[in-house]
Amino acid sequence: MSSRPSIRPSRDGSSPIAKNLFGKPARSFASVCMREPFNYASSTRRRLFPPVPDDSGQRYESKGCRSIQYLTVNGPVQVSRRVYWNRQKGSVTPVDQWLGMSQSRYSVGVRQLCCREAVGNDFRTAAENLAYVGQLHLSHETVRGLVEGEGRQVLAQQGSGALGPNWTAQDCRPGPSRPTCLITGADGVKVPLVTEAEKKKRRKRRARRRQGQPKRRPMHRGSDQPYKEFKIVAFYDPSKQHQYAVGTSGNHQKLGQWMRQTAGQLKLDQADLAYSVSDGAEWIRKQYPLQLPMLKANILDYYHLRDNVTKAGQRVYGQGSLQSQHWREQVCGYFLEKGPEHALEQIKALRKTLRAPEKRKALEQLIKFIDARKEMMQYPQFKAAGYEIGSGPTEAFCKTLTGRLKGQGMRWDKPNAEAMMALASVCSSHLWQTYWDIRRKVPA
């Protein structure tokens, strides 16, 4: 019975089969073939990610391998990588940066799904939907942290100009031979915030339960009032195919900076026709001429004027009366057909016939409102030029950008509310995919 040759390598590293078949030259060749790949692999592993010395020339020391879990849309991934340490720089993990895991343990796809769910739902519902539909089991607090963090990233990219409108004034042409037209509007909307008094009460209640536990990070300072006005500016073309909106929790000067920056990105000064339509608030009337002097006109929203006329008529003739409705239609018709001067004459003539102080005061307030905005009410000229006289798109942006913030029982810290509004602005401005493409290019 013949014995089968052994396939174990001999002491010189060569195979017995190679010895018997090819002789001595083959034995040396086989030895090299079996030894060199292992030497190459080990040397490659040693040189794979050795951190270079820093500016001070001090080298990093290896602290061994540590394992982390990285969550993706396809499930968790366990990664074991080597950690290096330097006295000046501390610990670094080059593999994390190379794989895009340097700042987050959640992939861009996971964060995008969290934001997509949380833009329209509360965080608990978003976490439940992610577990049911995407098999991503995250707590609602984790979802909150990821979503608000992405909102802050949106604010940072909008402020730096990295994320902005993907169209310009040259794209806003209604027809081949028509001039380019761009419309802008601004408005303010109230947002519910957590007050400082509520936070102090919450801190006292939690302090009793956390005795002996390590201190947590300081909370954001609460608001002095339960509601604060957030300001929004929108840009769009007459067809509404191109639109862009951005909001801020800052004052009118901060919104004015957003006006100027966005107008520069859109090349507003190159538009053949550009004008604003707004509710005529005092801060809006000051900011548009200051920040965007190239606008051809600043128009008062006709329906806002109509509401003021309606309120005055109800105080004079009684709420819901036919006489107040008839007077409203008559006065508004004067504004549309003959301009504010003729309408003012009719209102002043009616005031002279009244003796009741409350009725006279109602008309005096209306007259004061009109006198301060006469140049914004030249509706016959605006209609002849083809201008829009309604601020419907701006009002719609106010609802879509702050709708998530006004859920039942919701109260927000101002920075987090602004971050959520930034995510909503990306979605409403059709820049959702653009933002996430940018995030995929930048390491996490």
C-alpha positions as CSV (number, residue, x, y, z in Angstrom):
1,M,0.0,0.0,0.0
2,S,1.6,3.2,-1.2
3,S,1.6,6.1,1.2
4,R,0.4,9.5,0.0
5,P,3.0,12.3,0.1
6,S,2.8,14.8,2.9
7,I,1.8,18.3,1.9
8,R,3.2,19.9,5.1
9,P,6.1,22.4,4.3
10,S,9.5,21.2,5.2
11,R,12.0,23.2,7.3
12,D,13.2,25.3,4.4
13,G,9.6,26.3,3.7
14,S,9.2,24.2,0.5
15,S,6.5,21.6,-0.2
16,P,7.5,17.9,-0.5
17,I,5.5,17.7,-3.7
18,A,7.6,20.4,-5.2
19,K,10.8,18.5,-4.1
20,N,9.8,15.3,-5.7
21,L,8.5,16.8,-9.0
22,F,10.8,19.6,-9.8
23,G,14.0,19.1,-7.8
24,K,16.2,21.7,-6.1
25,P,15.5,24.8,-8.2
26,A,11.8,24.3,-7.7
27,R,12.4,23.8,-3.9
28,S,14.0,27.2,-3.6
29,F,11.3,28.8,-5.7
30,A,8.5,27.2,-3.6
31,S,10.2,28.5,-0.5
32,V,10.2,32.0,-1.7
33,C,6.6,31.8,-2.9
34,M,5.4,30.6,0.5
35,R,7.5,32.9,2.6
36,E,7.3,36.3,0.9
37,P,3.6,36.8,0.8
38,F,3.4,36.5,4.6
39,N,6.4,38.9,5.0
40,Y,4.7,41.4,2.7
41,A,1.4,41.1,4.4
42,S,2.9,41.7,7.9
43,S,4.9,44.6,6.7
44,T,1.8,46.1,5.0
45,R,-0.2,45.8,8.2
46,R,2.5,47.6,10.2
47,R,2.6,50.5,7.7
48,L,-1.2,50.8,7.0
49,F,-2.1,53.8,9.2
50,P,0.9,54.9,11.2
51,P,0.2,58.5,12.2
52,V,2.9,60.9,11.1
53,P,4.7,63.0,13.7
54,D,2.9,66.2,14.5
55,D,4.3,69.7,14.2
56,S,6.3,69.3,17.3
57,G,8.0,66.2,16.0
58,Q,6.7,64.0,18.7
59,R,5.6,60.6,17.5
60,Y,2.3,58.8,18.4
61,E,2.3,55.7,20.6
62,S,0.1,52.7,19.8
63,K,-2.4,52.0,22.6
64,G,-3.7,48.8,21.1
65,C,-6.9,47.9,19.2
66,R,-10.4,48.9,20.4
67,S,-13.7,47.9,18.9
68,I,-16.7,50.2,18.2
69,Q,-20.1,49.7,16.6
70,Y,-21.2,51.8,13.7
71,L,-24.9,51.8,12.7
72,T,-25.8,51.8,9.1
73,V,-29.1,51.5,7.3
74,N,-28.2,47.8,6.6
75,G,-27.5,47.1,10.3
76,P,-24.7,47.6,12.8
77,V,-21.1,47.1,11.8
78,Q,-18.4,46.1,14.3
79,V,-15.1,47.8,13.6
80,S,-11.8,47.0,15.4
81,R,-9.1,49.6,14.9
82,R,-5.9,50.7,16.5
83,V,-5.7,53.8,18.7
84,Y,-2.7,56.1,18.9
85,W,-1.8,58.6,21.6
86,N,0.3,61.7,21.7
87,R,0.9,63.9,24.8
88,Q,0.0,67.1,23.0
89,K,-2.8,65.8,20.7
90,G,-4.3,63.1,22.8
91,S,-5.8,59.9,21.3
92,V,-6.4,59.6,17.6
93,T,-7.9,56.8,15.4
94,P,-6.8,57.3,11.8
95,V,-9.1,54.5,10.6
96,D,-12.2,56.3,11.9
97,Q,-11.4,59.4,9.8
98,W,-10.6,57.2,6.7
99,L,-13.9,55.4,7.1
100,G,-15.9,58.6,7.8
101,M,-16.6,57.7,11.5
102,S,-14.6,60.3,13.2
103,Q,-17.4,62.3,14.7
104,S,-20.5,60.1,14.7
105,R,-21.3,56.5,15.2
106,Y,-24.2,56.7,12.8
107,S,-23.9,56.7,9.0
108,V,-25.2,59.5,6.8
109,G,-28.0,57.2,5.7
110,V,-29.2,56.6,9.3
111,R,-29.1,60.4,10.0
112,Q,-31.0,61.1,6.8
113,L,-33.8,58.6,7.7
114,C,-34.0,60.2,11.2
115,C,-34.4,63.7,9.8
116,R,-36.9,62.6,7.2
117,E,-39.1,61.1,9.9
118,A,-38.6,63.8,12.5
119,V,-39.4,66.8,10.1
120,G,-43.0,65.9,10.1
121,N,-43.4,63.9,13.4
122,D,-42.5,64.2,17.0
123,F,-39.4,62.3,18.1
124,R,-41.2,59.4,19.7
125,T,-43.3,58.7,16.7
126,A,-40.2,59.1,14.5
127,A,-38.3,56.5,16.6
128,E,-41.3,54.1,16.3
129,N,-41.5,54.5,12.6
130,L,-37.8,53.9,12.1
131,A,-38.0,50.6,14.1
132,Y,-41.1,49.5,12.2
133,V,-40.2,50.4,8.7
134,G,-36.4,50.6,8.7
135,Q,-35.5,48.1,11.5
136,L,-33.4,50.9,13.1
137,H,-33.9,50.6,16.9
138,L,-33.1,54.0,18.4
139,S,-34.4,55.8,21.4
140,H,-36.4,59.0,20.8
141,E,-33.6,61.0,22.6
142,T,-31.0,59.6,20.2
143,V,-33.2,60.6,17.3
144,R,-33.6,64.0,18.8
145,G,-29.9,64.5,19.2
146,L,-29.1,63.3,15.6
147,V,-31.8,65.5,14.1
148,E,-31.0,68.7,16.0
149,G,-27.4,68.1,15.3
150,E,-28.1,68.0,11.5
151,G,-30.2,71.1,11.9
152,R,-27.2,72.9,13.3
153,Q,-25.1,71.6,10.4
154,V,-27.7,73.1,8.0
155,L,-27.4,76.5,9.8
156,A,-23.6,76.4,9.6
157,Q,-23.6,75.6,5.9
158,Q,-26.3,78.2,5.1
159,G,-24.3,80.8,7.0
160,S,-21.0,80.0,5.2
161,G,-22.7,79.9,1.8
162,A,-21.9,76.2,1.2
163,L,-25.7,75.5,1.1
164,G,-27.9,77.9,-0.8
165,P,-30.3,78.2,-3.6
166,N,-29.6,76.1,-6.7
167,W,-31.1,78.6,-9.1
168,T,-30.5,82.3,-9.9
169,A,-32.5,85.2,-11.3
170,Q,-31.7,84.2,-14.8
171,D,-33.7,81.0,-14.3
172,C,-36.8,83.0,-13.4
173,R,-38.0,83.8,-17.0
174,P,-41.8,83.1,-17.6
175,G,-41.3,82.8,-21.3
176,P,-38.7,83.0,-24.1
177,S,-39.3,86.7,-24.7
178,R,-40.4,87.6,-21.2
179,P,-38.2,89.5,-18.7
180,T,-36.8,87.7,-15.7
181,C,-38.8,88.3,-12.6
182,L,-38.0,87.6,-8.9
183,I,-40.3,88.2,-5.9
184,T,-39.4,88.3,-2.3
185,G,-41.4,88.5,1.0
186,A,-40.7,88.6,4.7
187,D,-42.8,87.9,7.7
188,G,-42.6,87.0,11.4
189,V,-44.3,84.1,13.2
190,K,-44.6,83.2,16.9
191,V,-42.9,80.0,18.2
192,P,-43.5,78.4,21.6
193,L,-40.3,78.3,23.8
194,V,-39.4,77.0,27.2
195,T,-39.2,79.9,29.7
196,E,-36.4,80.3,32.3
197,A,-39.0,80.0,35.1
198,E,-40.1,76.6,33.7
199,K,-36.5,75.5,33.6
200,K,-35.7,76.5,37.1
201,K,-38.7,74.6,38.4
202,R,-37.6,71.5,36.4
203,R,-34.1,71.8,37.7
204,K,-35.3,71.8,41.3
205,R,-37.4,68.8,40.8
206,R,-34.7,66.8,39.1
207,A,-32.0,67.8,41.6
208,R,-33.7,65.8,44.3
209,R,-33.7,62.7,42.2
210,R,-30.1,63.0,41.1
211,Q,-28.4,63.4,44.4
212,G,-25.0,61.6,44.3
213,Q,-25.0,61.4,40.5
214,P,-22.4,63.2,38.3
215,K,-23.4,66.6,37.1
216,R,-24.9,66.9,33.6
217,R,-24.1,69.6,31.1
218,P,-25.5,73.1,31.7
219,M,-28.9,73.7,30.1
220,H,-29.6,76.4,27.6
221,R,-31.0,79.5,29.2
222,G,-34.7,79.7,28.9
223,S,-36.8,82.4,27.2
224,D,-38.2,85.4,29.1
225,Q,-41.5,84.9,27.3
226,P,-43.5,81.8,26.3
227,Y,-43.6,82.9,22.7
228,K,-41.0,84.6,20.6
229,E,-41.1,85.8,17.0
230,F,-39.0,84.0,14.4
231,K,-38.4,85.9,11.2
232,I,-38.6,84.4,7.7
233,V,-37.5,85.7,4.2
234,A,-38.6,84.0,1.0
235,F,-37.6,84.4,-2.7
236,Y,-39.6,82.9,-5.5
237,D,-40.6,83.4,-9.2
238,P,-44.1,84.1,-10.5
239,S,-44.5,80.4,-11.5
240,K,-43.4,79.2,-8.0
241,Q,-41.2,76.6,-9.7
242,H,-38.2,78.2,-8.1
243,Q,-38.4,79.1,-4.4
244,Y,-36.1,79.5,-1.4
245,A,-36.8,80.4,2.2
246,V,-34.7,80.8,5.3
247,G,-35.5,81.7,8.8
248,T,-33.8,83.0,12.0
249,S,-34.5,83.4,15.7
250,G,-32.6,86.7,15.6
251,N,-33.8,90.2,15.3
252,H,-34.6,92.2,12.2
253,Q,-31.0,93.0,11.6
254,K,-30.1,89.3,11.5
255,L,-32.8,88.7,9.0
256,G,-31.5,91.7,7.0
257,Q,-28.1,89.9,6.7
258,W,-29.9,86.8,5.4
259,M,-31.7,89.0,2.9
260,R,-28.5,90.4,1.5
261,Q,-26.6,87.1,1.5
262,T,-29.5,85.3,-0.3
263,A,-29.9,88.1,-2.8
264,G,-26.3,87.8,-3.7
265,Q,-26.5,84.1,-4.2
266,L,-29.5,84.6,-6.4
267,K,-27.9,87.5,-8.3
268,L,-31.0,89.6,-7.6
269,D,-29.4,92.7,-9.1
270,Q,-29.3,90.9,-12.5
271,A,-33.1,90.4,-12.6
272,D,-35.1,92.5,-15.1
273,L,-37.8,92.9,-12.5
274,A,-37.6,92.4,-8.7
275,Y,-40.1,93.5,-6.1
276,S,-41.3,92.6,-2.6
277,V,-44.8,91.7,-1.3
278,S,-45.2,91.8,2.5
279,D,-47.6,92.7,5.3
280,G,-45.9,96.1,5.8
281,A,-44.6,95.6,9.3
282,E,-42.3,98.4,10.4
283,W,-39.1,96.3,10.6
284,I,-39.9,94.9,7.1
285,R,-40.4,98.4,5.6
286,K,-37.0,99.4,7.0
287,Q,-35.0,96.4,6.0
288,Y,-36.0,96.1,2.3
289,P,-34.9,99.6,1.2
290,L,-31.7,99.2,3.4
291,Q,-30.7,95.7,2.3
292,L,-32.2,95.4,-1.2
293,P,-32.3,98.9,-2.8
294,M,-32.4,97.3,-6.2
295,L,-36.1,96.3,-5.8
296,K,-38.4,98.1,-8.2
297,A,-41.3,98.3,-5.7
298,N,-42.3,97.3,-2.2
299,I,-46.0,96.2,-2.2
300,L,-48.3,95.8,0.8
301,D,-50.2,92.5,0.8
302,Y,-53.7,93.4,-0.4
303,Y,-55.4,90.8,1.8
304,H,-53.6,92.3,4.9
305,L,-55.0,95.7,4.0
306,R,-58.4,94.1,3.5
307,D,-58.3,92.6,7.0
308,N,-57.6,96.0,8.5
309,V,-60.5,97.5,6.6
310,T,-62.8,94.7,7.7
311,K,-61.9,95.2,11.4
312,A,-62.5,99.0,11.2
313,G,-65.9,98.4,9.5
314,Q,-67.0,95.9,12.1
315,R,-66.2,98.4,14.9
316,V,-68.1,101.1,13.1
317,Y,-71.2,99.3,11.8
318,G,-71.2,96.1,14.0
319,Q,-69.6,92.7,13.6
320,G,-71.2,90.7,10.8
321,S,-73.6,93.4,9.6
322,L,-74.4,93.8,6.0
323,Q,-73.6,97.5,6.2
324,S,-70.0,96.7,7.3
325,Q,-69.6,94.2,4.5
326,H,-70.9,96.7,1.9
327,W,-68.5,99.4,3.3
328,R,-65.6,97.0,3.1
329,E,-66.2,96.1,-0.5
330,Q,-66.6,99.8,-1.4
331,V,-63.4,100.9,0.3
332,C,-61.3,98.0,-1.1
333,G,-62.7,98.7,-4.5
334,Y,-61.3,102.3,-4.2
335,F,-57.9,100.9,-3.4
336,L,-57.8,98.6,-6.4
337,E,-59.3,101.0,-8.9
338,K,-58.3,104.5,-7.8
339,G,-55.5,104.2,-5.3
340,P,-55.0,105.0,-1.6
341,E,-55.6,108.7,-1.9
342,H,-59.2,108.4,-3.0
343,A,-59.9,105.7,-0.4
344,L,-58.5,107.9,2.3
345,E,-60.9,110.7,1.3
346,Q,-63.9,108.4,1.7
347,I,-62.7,107.1,5.1
348,K,-62.0,110.7,6.4
349,A,-65.4,111.8,5.2
350,L,-67.1,108.9,7.2
351,R,-65.1,109.8,10.3
352,K,-66.5,113.4,10.2
353,T,-70.1,112.0,10.5
354,L,-69.4,109.9,13.6
355,R,-69.6,111.0,17.2
356,A,-68.9,107.9,19.1
357,P,-65.3,107.9,20.4
358,E,-64.7,104.2,19.8
359,K,-65.9,104.4,16.2
360,R,-63.8,107.5,15.5
361,K,-60.7,105.8,17.0
362,A,-61.2,102.8,14.8
363,L,-61.1,104.9,11.7
364,E,-58.2,107.0,12.9
365,Q,-56.2,103.9,13.4
366,L,-57.0,102.8,9.9
367,I,-56.1,106.2,8.5
368,K,-52.8,106.1,10.4
369,F,-52.0,102.6,9.0
370,I,-52.7,103.8,5.4
371,D,-50.8,107.1,5.7
372,A,-47.6,105.2,6.7
373,R,-47.8,102.9,3.7
374,K,-49.2,104.9,0.8
375,E,-46.3,104.1,-1.5
376,M,-47.0,100.4,-0.9
377,M,-50.7,100.6,-1.9
378,Q,-50.5,101.9,-5.5
379,Y,-52.5,98.9,-6.6
380,P,-53.7,100.4,-10.0
381,Q,-50.1,100.9,-11.1
382,F,-49.0,97.5,-9.7
383,K,-51.7,95.7,-11.5
384,A,-51.0,97.5,-14.8
385,A,-47.4,96.4,-14.5
386,G,-48.3,92.8,-13.9
387,Y,-47.1,92.7,-10.3
388,E,-48.5,90.3,-7.7
389,I,-50.3,92.0,-4.8
390,G,-50.7,88.9,-2.5
391,S,-48.1,87.4,-0.2
392,G,-49.5,83.9,-0.2
393,P,-46.2,82.1,-0.9
394,T,-44.5,83.9,2.1
395,E,-47.5,83.0,4.4
396,A,-47.2,79.4,3.2
397,F,-43.5,79.3,4.1
398,C,-44.3,80.6,7.6
399,K,-46.6,77.6,8.1
400,T,-44.2,74.9,6.6
401,L,-41.1,76.2,8.4
402,T,-42.7,76.4,11.8
403,G,-45.4,73.8,11.6
404,R,-43.1,71.2,13.3
405,L,-42.5,73.6,16.1
406,K,-46.1,74.2,16.9
407,G,-47.2,70.7,17.8
408,Q,-49.6,70.1,20.7
409,G,-47.8,70.7,24.0
410,M,-44.4,71.4,22.3
411,R,-41.9,73.9,23.9
412,W,-38.5,74.4,22.5
413,D,-35.1,75.8,23.4
414,K,-34.4,78.6,20.9
415,P,-31.2,77.0,19.4
416,N,-33.0,73.7,18.8
417,A,-36.1,75.4,17.4
418,E,-33.9,77.3,14.9
419,A,-32.2,74.0,14.0
420,M,-35.5,72.3,13.2
421,M,-36.6,75.3,11.2
422,A,-33.4,75.1,9.2
423,L,-34.2,71.4,8.3
424,A,-37.7,72.4,7.3
425,S,-36.3,75.2,5.1
426,V,-34.1,72.7,3.3
427,C,-37.1,70.5,2.6
428,S,-39.4,73.4,1.5
429,S,-36.7,74.8,-0.8
430,H,-36.1,71.5,-2.6
431,L,-32.6,71.2,-1.4
432,W,-33.0,68.0,0.6
433,Q,-30.9,65.8,-1.7
434,T,-28.4,68.6,-2.2
435,Y,-27.7,68.8,1.5
436,W,-27.3,65.1,2.0
437,D,-25.0,64.8,-1.0
438,I,-22.8,67.4,0.7
439,R,-22.8,65.5,3.9
440,R,-21.7,62.3,2.1
441,K,-18.7,64.1,0.7
442,V,-17.6,65.4,4.1
443,P,-16.4,62.8,6.6
444,A,-18.8,62.2,9.5
